[in-house]
Amino acid sequence: MASSKQTLTCIKLATGLRYRWPRDIKFREIMMIKKNMLRRWFGGAVVAAAVAGIAIFMSTDITPGVAASTDTSQDNVLTAEWKGPYGGVPAFDRVRIADFKPALEAGMAEQLKEVDAITNNSAAPTFENTLAAMERAGDKFRRVATIYYIWARNMNNAEFSAVEREMAPQLAAFSDKINQNEALFKRIEAVYNSPEKAKLTPEQQRLAWVYYTNFVRAGARLNTEQKARLSEINQSLAGLFTRFNQNLLKDENEQFIVIKNEADLAGMSQAYKDSAASAAAAKDNKGAWIIQNTRSSVDPFLTYAENRQLREKVWRMFITRGDGGGATDNKAIISEILQLRAERAKLLGFETHAHWRLENAMAKTPERAMELLEAVWTPAVARVKEEVADMQALADKEGAKITIEPWDYRFYMEKVRKDRYDLDANEVKEYLQLDKIRDGMFYVAGELFNFTFIPVKAGTVPVFHPDVTVWEVKDKTNGKHVGLWYFDPYARDGKVSGAWMNAYRSQSRFDGEKTTIVSNNSNFVKGRPGEPVLISWDDATTMFHEFGHALHGLSSNVNYPTLSGTAVPRDYVEFPSQLLEHWLSTPEVLQKFAVHHKTGKPIPQELVNKIEKAATFNQGFATTEYLASAFIDMKLHLAGSKEIDVAKFEKETLDALGMPREIVMRHRTPQFAHAFGSDGYSAGYYSYLWSDVITADAFGAFREGKGAYDREVGQRLVRYIFSVGNTLDPAEAYRHFRGRDPRVEALMIKRGFAAKPAADNEKDGQ
């Protein structure tokens, strides 16, 4: 949630990205690492948001070479109009890394000329000659940046990394060149303050507000000296984000554990061993098995591997990414990022980076976000103590003679689950085939959104890797083309870990109908050829989550690209995706699509009942590991200009919170890409919990109606939540849907941290 899709929303960047990284909230395996995001947080304004590693937030004065650069290559596919079916598609099959730099420079140069044409217009500023003109500007740059981002996250290698390092500061400077353009801001301000604004449509008025607000937040009102310093800061941050991301990717790709004795894999399923063998063969270790340094490989091992020493070794490999003390250590980079963010916030007139980031979020202030985190922390930690006691008792009963350590938590948690609920997660996995769960998502999209997904014949639409498949999305009733959905499910070197959604093209119609192109990307490990890929319940939940982001983009029904799709505040954007997770467990999905990979029989109701009874099991662990990261994120950014020793700060902060020693943060600071891979989720990791408050409350509307497939409630959901983008204030949109503001009580019940009111029992059983 991931994630995350910005169009002009801040560069209209390439159709905007919605990057979601291993999601945390839903507290299972949710949060999909959305590490470098290309989604400028100031919303949608301007044009150029860049790519600091993958995303560049705001930055300034363009370097002399960029403005003067032109694309002299006639065959540079990156700058060309998208041709072919479905309104044009990216020519992924013709991409050359050597083309990225000249293409980016050409795109930036052209967009600067387009902005100059707007500012040099002698006519008085109007919506059409200023804001609509801005919406049209930058098409070439967006096309290039879209593919650049895709390569950064999915096809990264040493050659591309060198381009990233060189281009990050230039992209940041380009972004600020527009955001700090005084003549342009005066025109935007004139439109925003004009009495004629009252005659605009509500959507046009919203667009005027977004542009004006985002320019102010980007430093449009600063003096010349302040703008110059702000630009320096943004360019420095862009380079630091890139280094952070590349260090993390290097550790994930190059650190792994080779197992040569199959006995060391005792407890692991055959499917896992097959995947580990395939990974080993791919790294020239045929006949061995490899535990990769990604969550999709590590978590199952920590859950089922009987070799305790090996569990500890795998755990330490994973939690020390970016923290090895060598060339890929990220701690000094983080300290520098924090200092620059604090200085930038002061320049922009805010107490801290956290105050600046939350000003235009739903929470509005860090204090409100912290109140929610603190309200959930105490019951979550209390639950952890209960969980540890249960695990220790079971270990003692088995004669293990150990004290529960972090590398034991998942292993004994699974034992307790089986003992208490007679629920074996590996048994559940037998019914969860990747392709079938994908088909289940399509079914839900058909029932709630009236979409149908039709596979596009291979070779019709270019893809960037053979693993990628493409589907056309149509309206079930009238057959109208809605958009394209790309699916890239498998892990590979050069691809960041986690799962996410992004948009290659945003829906709009103000200047001709443009349909959206979205993708879902995951990191499942392939098994043997021809064998189905079996996934966990948490993995299936994650797939539904990310698909929720895709449906958010596909449902967009707006005029202007800056307001399109998922271009909403960070602490609201995860709500639609988290909401869709609820449909995985509906009988309609389970009976049709959760079928045994050998017998084809649907998952037994008895097993479903066990899953439901265990729904809040282990919520202490899941919630606490997430909250720890959210607290560290917020407290680091509330520290202002104070110099930070990252390791010391992490330890002292967690000690003060009373962090259970048996748990580590879901994302330790040196690998916390949400916060330090871009500005994307910085001081914003709380967003998953904030959004889940809304999610828990919103699903109540279906419970109070006719159930999960209530058409009337579903139509309201699409009309007021999924289709409106940023054309309405999110709080207002939610009130249109629910009839009131969300209530936090539903979240506490969902997590199992509060007693369920008697009046709700019957409805919850529907």
Solvent accessible surface area in square Angstrom, and as a share of the most:
residue,aa,sasa,rsa
1,M,0,0.00
2,A,0,0.00
3,S,0,0.00
4,S,0,0.00
5,K,1,0.01
6,Q,0,0.00
7,T,2,0.01
8,L,0,0.00
9,T,2,0.01
10,C,0,0.00
11,I,0,0.00
12,K,1,0.00
13,L,0,0.00
14,A,0,0.00
15,T,13,0.07
16,G,0,0.00
17,L,1,0.00
18,R,0,0.00
19,Y,0,0.00
20,R,0,0.00
21,W,0,0.00
22,P,9,0.06
23,R,0,0.00
24,D,2,0.01
25,I,0,0.00
26,K,3,0.01
27,F,4,0.02
28,R,68,0.25
29,E,25,0.11
30,I,1,0.00
31,M,0,0.00
32,M,4,0.02
33,I,4,0.02
34,K,0,0.00
35,K,1,0.00
36,N,1,0.01
37,M,2,0.01
38,L,0,0.00
39,R,7,0.02
40,R,2,0.01
41,W,13,0.04
42,F,1,0.00
43,G,18,0.17
44,G,1,0.01
45,A,1,0.01
46,V,0,0.00
47,V,1,0.00
48,A,0,0.00
49,A,0,0.00
50,A,0,0.00
51,V,0,0.00
52,A,0,0.00
53,G,1,0.01
54,I,2,0.01
55,A,3,0.03
56,I,4,0.02
57,F,9,0.04
58,M,1,0.01
59,S,0,0.00
60,T,0,0.00
61,D,85,0.44
62,I,17,0.09
63,T,45,0.26
64,P,120,0.76
65,G,50,0.48
66,V,1,0.00
67,A,47,0.37
68,A,81,0.62
69,S,22,0.14
70,T,82,0.48
71,D,30,0.16
72,T,116,0.67
73,S,41,0.26
74,Q,177,0.79
75,D,88,0.46
76,N,4,0.02
77,V,12,0.07
78,L,0,0.00
79,T,14,0.08
80,A,46,0.36
81,E,108,0.48
82,W,34,0.12
83,K,146,0.62
84,G,56,0.54
85,P,57,0.36
86,Y,54,0.20
87,G,72,0.70
88,G,2,0.02
89,V,7,0.04
90,P,0,0.00
91,A,22,0.17
92,F,6,0.02
93,D,98,0.51
94,R,138,0.50
95,V,25,0.14
96,R,120,0.44
97,I,23,0.12
98,A,75,0.58
99,D,9,0.04
100,F,0,0.00
101,K,71,0.30
102,P,44,0.28
103,A,0,0.00
104,L,0,0.00
105,E,21,0.09
106,A,6,0.04
107,G,0,0.00
108,M,0,0.00
109,A,5,0.04
110,E,60,0.27
111,Q,1,0.00
112,L,19,0.09
113,K,130,0.55
114,E,54,0.24
115,V,2,0.01
116,D,69,0.36
117,A,68,0.52
118,I,11,0.06
119,T,26,0.15
120,N,118,0.60
121,N,55,0.28
122,S,119,0.77
123,A,53,0.41
124,A,75,0.58
125,P,46,0.29
126,T,64,0.37
127,F,17,0.07
128,E,97,0.44
129,N,30,0.15
130,T,0,0.00
131,L,0,0.00
132,A,1,0.01
133,A,23,0.18
134,M,0,0.00
135,E,3,0.01
136,R,94,0.34
137,A,4,0.03
138,G,1,0.01
139,D,53,0.27
140,K,43,0.18
141,F,0,0.00
142,R,25,0.09
143,R,31,0.11
144,V,0,0.00
145,A,0,0.00
146,T,1,0.00
147,I,2,0.01
148,Y,0,0.00
149,Y,0,0.00
150,I,0,0.00
151,W,20,0.07
152,A,0,0.00
153,R,0,0.00
154,N,1,0.00
155,M,51,0.23
156,N,12,0.06
157,N,76,0.39
158,A,86,0.67
159,E,98,0.44
160,F,0,0.00
161,S,16,0.10
162,A,47,0.37
163,V,22,0.12
164,E,3,0.02
165,R,124,0.45
166,E,82,0.37
167,M,0,0.00
168,A,1,0.00
169,P,42,0.27
170,Q,27,0.12
171,L,0,0.00
172,A,0,0.00
173,A,0,0.00
174,F,0,0.00
175,S,0,0.00
176,D,0,0.00
177,K,78,0.33
178,I,1,0.00
179,N,0,0.00
180,Q,18,0.08
181,N,34,0.18
182,E,100,0.45
183,A,50,0.38
184,L,0,0.00
185,F,12,0.05
186,K,119,0.50
187,R,19,0.07
188,I,1,0.00
189,E,46,0.21
190,A,43,0.34
191,V,6,0.03
192,Y,47,0.18
193,N,97,0.50
194,S,32,0.21
195,P,120,0.76
196,E,99,0.44
197,K,48,0.20
198,A,83,0.64
199,K,159,0.67
200,L,36,0.18
201,T,70,0.41
202,P,107,0.67
203,E,25,0.11
204,Q,35,0.16
205,Q,61,0.27
206,R,37,0.13
207,L,0,0.00
208,A,1,0.01
209,W,96,0.34
210,V,4,0.02
211,Y,0,0.00
212,Y,30,0.11
213,T,25,0.15
214,N,4,0.02
215,F,0,0.00
216,V,42,0.24
217,R,6,0.02
218,A,0,0.00
219,G,1,0.01
220,A,6,0.05
221,R,147,0.54
222,L,28,0.14
223,N,84,0.43
224,T,117,0.68
225,E,140,0.63
226,Q,61,0.27
227,K,23,0.10
228,A,50,0.38
229,R,83,0.30
230,L,0,0.00
231,S,3,0.02
232,E,92,0.41
233,I,0,0.00
234,N,2,0.01
235,Q,38,0.17
236,S,51,0.33
237,L,2,0.01
238,A,1,0.01
239,G,20,0.20
240,L,8,0.04
241,F,2,0.01
242,T,1,0.00
243,R,118,0.43
244,F,0,0.00
245,N,9,0.05
246,Q,24,0.11
247,N,21,0.11
248,L,0,0.00
249,L,16,0.08
250,K,97,0.41
251,D,5,0.03
252,E,11,0.05
253,N,36,0.19
254,E,105,0.47
255,Q,68,0.30
256,F,66,0.28
257,I,12,0.06
258,V,53,0.31
259,I,5,0.03
260,K,166,0.70
261,N,86,0.44
262,E,84,0.38
263,A,72,0.55
264,D,43,0.22
265,L,1,0.01
266,A,44,0.34
267,G,35,0.33
268,M,13,0.06
269,S,33,0.21
270,Q,101,0.45
271,A,37,0.29
272,Y,23,0.09
273,K,33,0.14
274,D,18,0.09
275,S,15,0.10
276,A,5,0.04
277,A,38,0.29
278,S,42,0.27
279,A,10,0.07
280,A,0,0.00
281,A,49,0.38
282,A,86,0.67
283,K,43,0.18
284,D,137,0.71
285,N,42,0.22
286,K,182,0.77
287,G,68,0.65
288,A,9,0.07
289,W,38,0.13
290,I,2,0.01
291,I,0,0.00
292,Q,34,0.15
293,N,0,0.00
294,T,20,0.11
295,R,27,0.10
296,S,42,0.27
297,S,6,0.04
298,V,0,0.00
299,D,14,0.07
300,P,29,0.18
301,F,0,0.00
302,L,10,0.05
303,T,16,0.09
304,Y,37,0.14
305,A,0,0.00
306,E,105,0.47
307,N,47,0.24
308,R,78,0.29
309,Q,153,0.68
310,L,22,0.11
311,R,3,0.01
312,E,50,0.23
313,K,115,0.49
314,V,0,0.00
315,W,22,0.08
316,R,111,0.40
317,M,23,0.10
318,F,13,0.06
319,I,22,0.11
320,T,51,0.29
321,R,6,0.02
322,G,0,0.00
323,D,32,0.17
324,G,62,0.60
325,G,63,0.61
326,G,50,0.48
327,A,104,0.80
328,T,21,0.12
329,D,27,0.14
330,N,0,0.00
331,K,53,0.22
332,A,79,0.61
333,I,5,0.03
334,I,0,0.00
335,S,28,0.18
336,E,84,0.38
337,I,0,0.00
338,L,6,0.03
339,Q,57,0.25
340,L,20,0.10
341,R,1,0.00
342,A,5,0.04
343,E,64,0.29
344,R,1,0.00
345,A,0,0.00
346,K,123,0.52
347,L,36,0.18
348,L,24,0.12
349,G,68,0.65
350,F,44,0.18
351,E,113,0.51
352,T,7,0.04
353,H,3,0.01
354,A,0,0.00
355,H,37,0.16
356,W,0,0.00
357,R,3,0.01
358,L,3,0.02
359,E,75,0.34
360,N,32,0.16
361,A,4,0.03
362,M,31,0.14
363,A,0,0.00
364,K,102,0.43
365,T,52,0.30
366,P,1,0.01
367,E,94,0.42
368,R,114,0.42
369,A,0,0.00
370,M,22,0.10
371,E,111,0.50
372,L,19,0.10
373,L,0,0.00
374,E,91,0.41
375,A,57,0.45
376,V,0,0.00
377,W,21,0.07
378,T,96,0.56
379,P,34,0.21
380,A,0,0.00
381,V,18,0.10
382,A,49,0.38
383,R,60,0.22
384,V,1,0.00
385,K,139,0.59
386,E,101,0.45
387,E,16,0.07
388,V,22,0.13
389,A,60,0.47
390,D,48,0.25
391,M,3,0.01
392,Q,43,0.19
393,A,62,0.48
394,L,22,0.11
395,A,0,0.00
396,D,85,0.44
397,K,165,0.70
398,E,94,0.42
399,G,48,0.47
400,A,37,0.29
401,K,189,0.80
402,I,32,0.16
403,T,77,0.45
404,I,1,0.00
405,E,44,0.20
406,P,18,0.12
407,W,26,0.09
408,D,0,0.00
409,Y,1,0.00
410,R,28,0.10
411,F,22,0.09
412,Y,13,0.05
413,M,12,0.05
414,E,14,0.06
415,K,64,0.27
416,V,10,0.06
417,R,44,0.16
418,K,105,0.44
419,D,102,0.53
420,R,127,0.46
421,Y,53,0.20
422,D,87,0.45
423,L,9,0.04
424,D,35,0.18
425,A,29,0.22
426,N,35,0.18
427,E,76,0.34
428,V,6,0.03
429,K,31,0.13
430,E,56,0.25
431,Y,26,0.10
432,L,0,0.00
433,Q,21,0.09
434,L,3,0.01
435,D,74,0.39
436,K,78,0.33
437,I,0,0.00
438,R,36,0.13
439,D,44,0.23
440,G,0,0.00
441,M,3,0.01
442,F,24,0.10
443,Y,47,0.18
444,V,0,0.00
445,A,0,0.00
446,G,7,0.07
447,E,47,0.21
448,L,17,0.08
449,F,14,0.06
450,N,52,0.27
451,F,19,0.08
452,T,45,0.26
453,F,19,0.08
454,I,71,0.36
455,P,87,0.55
456,V,21,0.12
457,K,167,0.71
458,A,100,0.77
459,G,77,0.74
460,T,61,0.35
461,V,7,0.04
462,P,34,0.21
463,V,42,0.24
464,F,13,0.06
465,H,44,0.20
466,P,123,0.78
467,D,22,0.11
468,V,8,0.04
469,T,66,0.38
470,V,10,0.05
471,W,26,0.09
472,E,20,0.09
473,V,0,0.00
474,K,59,0.25
475,D,34,0.18
476,K,98,0.41
477,T,114,0.66
478,N,106,0.54
479,G,39,0.38
480,K,122,0.52
481,H,45,0.20
482,V,27,0.16
483,G,0,0.00
484,L,1,0.00
485,W,0,0.00
486,Y,1,0.00
487,F,8,0.03
488,D,1,0.00
489,P,7,0.04
490,Y,39,0.15
491,A,29,0.23
492,R,43,0.16
493,D,90,0.47
494,G,3,0.03
495,K,7,0.03
496,V,4,0.03
497,S,7,0.04
498,G,16,0.16
499,A,5,0.04
500,W,0,0.00
501,M,0,0.00
502,N,1,0.01
503,A,0,0.00
504,Y,1,0.00
505,R,29,0.11
506,S,8,0.05
507,Q,12,0.05
508,S,4,0.02
509,R,88,0.32
510,F,49,0.20
511,D,75,0.39
512,G,43,0.42
513,E,102,0.46
514,K,85,0.36
515,T,24,0.14
516,T,2,0.01
517,I,0,0.00
518,V,0,0.00
519,S,1,0.01
520,N,6,0.03
521,N,0,0.00
522,S,10,0.06
523,N,11,0.06
524,F,20,0.08
525,V,34,0.20
526,K,94,0.40
527,G,20,0.20
528,R,136,0.50
529,P,137,0.86
530,G,87,0.83
531,E,99,0.45
532,P,54,0.34
533,V,23,0.13
534,L,23,0.12
535,I,1,0.01
536,S,33,0.22
537,W,45,0.16
538,D,39,0.20
539,D,37,0.19
540,A,0,0.00
541,T,2,0.01
542,T,12,0.07
543,M,8,0.04
544,F,0,0.00
545,H,0,0.00
546,E,4,0.02
547,F,0,0.00
548,G,0,0.00
549,H,0,0.00
550,A,0,0.00
551,L,0,0.00
552,H,0,0.00
553,G,1,0.01
554,L,7,0.03
555,S,11,0.07
556,S,8,0.05
557,N,89,0.46
558,V,3,0.02
559,N,48,0.25
560,Y,15,0.06
561,P,15,0.09
562,T,1,0.00
563,L,0,0.00
564,S,0,0.00
565,G,0,0.00
566,T,0,0.00
567,A,3,0.02
568,V,5,0.03
569,P,18,0.11
570,R,4,0.01
571,D,0,0.00
572,Y,6,0.02
573,V,0,0.00
574,E,0,0.00
575,F,0,0.00
576,P,0,0.00
577,S,0,0.00
578,Q,0,0.00
579,L,1,0.01
580,L,2,0.01
581,E,9,0.04
582,H,31,0.14
583,W,1,0.00
584,L,3,0.01
585,S,47,0.30
586,T,10,0.06
587,P,91,0.57
588,E,66,0.30
589,V,0,0.00
590,L,3,0.01
591,Q,79,0.35
592,K,111,0.47
593,F,32,0.13
594,A,0,0.00
595,V,18,0.11
596,H,31,0.14
597,H,44,0.20
598,K,161,0.68
599,T,89,0.52
600,G,45,0.43
601,K,139,0.59
602,P,58,0.36
603,I,2,0.01
604,P,58,0.36
605,Q,101,0.45
606,E,116,0.52
607,L,5,0.03
608,V,9,0.05
609,N,59,0.30
610,K,34,0.15
611,I,20,0.10
612,E,97,0.43
613,K,148,0.63
614,A,6,0.04
615,A,59,0.46
616,T,49,0.28
617,F,26,0.11
618,N,19,0.10
619,Q,7,0.03
620,G,0,0.00
621,F,17,0.07
622,A,7,0.06
623,T,0,0.00
624,T,0,0.00
625,E,10,0.04
626,Y,0,0.00
627,L,0,0.00
628,A,0,0.00
629,S,0,0.00
630,A,1,0.01
631,F,1,0.01
632,I,0,0.00
633,D,0,0.00
634,M,1,0.00
635,K,63,0.27
636,L,4,0.02
637,H,4,0.02
638,L,58,0.29
639,A,28,0.22
640,G,15,0.15
641,S,77,0.50
642,K,129,0.55
643,E,146,0.66
644,I,16,0.08
645,D,87,0.45
646,V,5,0.03
647,A,50,0.38
648,K,116,0.49
649,F,32,0.13
650,E,15,0.07
651,K,132,0.56
652,E,95,0.43
653,T,16,0.09
654,L,21,0.10
655,D,87,0.45
656,A,92,0.71
657,L,38,0.19
658,G,42,0.40
659,M,29,0.13
660,P,16,0.10
661,R,131,0.48
662,E,23,0.10
663,I,8,0.04
664,V,40,0.23
665,M,5,0.02
666,R,9,0.03
667,H,3,0.02
668,R,32,0.12
669,T,1,0.00
670,P,1,0.01
671,Q,3,0.02
672,F,0,0.00
673,A,1,0.01
674,H,0,0.00
675,A,0,0.00
676,F,0,0.00
677,G,0,0.00
678,S,2,0.01
679,D,2,0.01
680,G,3,0.03
681,Y,0,0.00
682,S,0,0.00
683,A,0,0.00
684,G,5,0.05
685,Y,0,0.00
686,Y,4,0.02
687,S,0,0.00
688,Y,0,0.00
689,L,0,0.00
690,W,34,0.12
691,S,0,0.00
692,D,0,0.00
693,V,16,0.09
694,I,3,0.01
695,T,0,0.00
696,A,7,0.06
697,D,5,0.03
698,A,0,0.00
699,F,19,0.08
700,G,12,0.12
701,A,6,0.04
702,F,1,0.00
703,R,79,0.29
704,E,95,0.42
705,G,29,0.28
706,K,187,0.79
707,G,15,0.15
708,A,18,0.14
709,Y,44,0.17
710,D,11,0.06
711,R,153,0.56
712,E,95,0.43
713,V,6,0.04
714,G,2,0.02
715,Q,122,0.54
716,R,67,0.25
717,L,2,0.01
718,V,37,0.21
719,R,159,0.58
720,Y,43,0.16
721,I,2,0.01
722,F,1,0.00
723,S,14,0.09
724,V,24,0.14
725,G,4,0.04
726,N,14,0.07
727,T,22,0.13
728,L,48,0.24
729,D,54,0.28
730,P,7,0.05
731,A,28,0.22
732,E,69,0.31
733,A,1,0.01
734,Y,2,0.01
735,R,104,0.38
736,H,87,0.39
737,F,2,0.01
738,R,33,0.12
739,G,65,0.62
740,R,59,0.22
741,D,74,0.38
742,P,40,0.25
743,R,135,0.49
744,V,61,0.35
745,E,106,0.48
746,A,28,0.22
747,L,0,0.00
748,M,32,0.14
749,I,38,0.20
750,K,50,0.21
751,R,5,0.02
752,G,22,0.21
753,F,28,0.12
754,A,47,0.37
755,A,98,0.76
756,K,87,0.37
757,P,67,0.42
758,A,87,0.67
759,A,88,0.68
760,D,52,0.27
761,N,80,0.41
762,E,145,0.65
763,K,89,0.38
764,D,44,0.23
765,G,66,0.64
766,Q,136,0.60
